[in-house]
Amino acid sequence: MTIQEDRSRALALAGGAIVSALLDTLVEKEILTPREVRAVLLKAINGIGPYAQTTVGYEASGMIATIMHDRYPADRG
């Protein structure tokens, strides 16, 4: 793995962690409901749509779906 690949993966990880913390904070402050967060995450999955047939797109879609299922389940609001 090259330094550039390591940096790209680190950037992706950092971005995901920041967005996840932001969404959690918005729910904690009652700015967004868990249902609204699910809608945001669904938009993100749809945005990946053109890349869903690639390995990276498939993995990214799966990760977002896991966040929706585990952290913002449909029965939570």
C-alpha positions in Angstrom: 0.0 0.0 0.0 1.3 3.4 -0.9 1.4 6.5 1.3 -1.3 8.0 -1.0 -3.5 5.0 -0.4 -3.0 5.2 3.3 -3.9 8.9 3.3 -7.0 8.3 1.2 -8.2 5.6 3.6 -7.4 7.8 6.6 -9.3 10.7 5.1 -12.3 8.4 4.4 -12.2 7.1 8.0 -11.9 10.6 9.5 -14.8 11.9 7.3 -17.0 9.0 8.4 -16.2 9.5 12.0 -16.9 13.3 11.8 -20.2 12.8 10.0 -21.3 10.1 12.4 -20.5 12.3 15.4 -22.2 15.3 13.8 -25.4 13.3 13.2 -25.4 11.9 16.8 -24.9 15.5 18.1 -27.8 16.8 16.0 -30.1 14.1 17.4 -28.9 14.7 20.9 -29.7 18.4 20.5 -33.1 17.5 19.1 -32.3 19.3 15.8 -32.9 16.1 13.8 -34.9 13.1 14.7 -33.6 9.6 14.2 -36.1 9.3 11.3 -34.6 12.4 9.7 -31.1 11.0 10.1 -32.3 7.8 8.4 -33.5 10.0 5.5 -30.1 11.7 5.3 -28.3 8.3 5.3 -30.7 7.0 2.6 -29.9 10.0 0.5 -26.2 9.1 0.9 -26.9 5.6 -0.2 -28.7 6.9 -3.2 -25.8 9.2 -4.0 -23.5 6.2 -4.1 -25.9 4.5 -6.6 -23.8 5.2 -9.7 -20.9 3.4 -8.0 -22.8 0.6 -6.4 -21.4 -2.0 -8.8 -17.9 -1.2 -7.8 -16.2 -2.8 -4.8 -15.8 0.6 -3.1 -19.4 1.7 -3.8 -20.8 -1.7 -2.6 -18.8 -1.5 0.6 -19.7 2.1 1.3 -23.4 1.4 0.7 -23.2 -1.5 3.1 -21.5 0.6 5.8 -24.2 3.3 5.6 -26.9 0.7 5.7 -25.3 -0.8 8.8 -25.2 2.6 10.5 -28.9 3.0 9.7 -29.8 -0.4 11.1 -27.6 -0.3 14.2 -27.6 3.3 15.3 -30.9 4.6 13.9 -33.3 1.7 13.6 -36.7 2.4 12.1 -38.5 1.7 15.4 -36.5 4.5 17.1 -38.4 7.4 15.8 
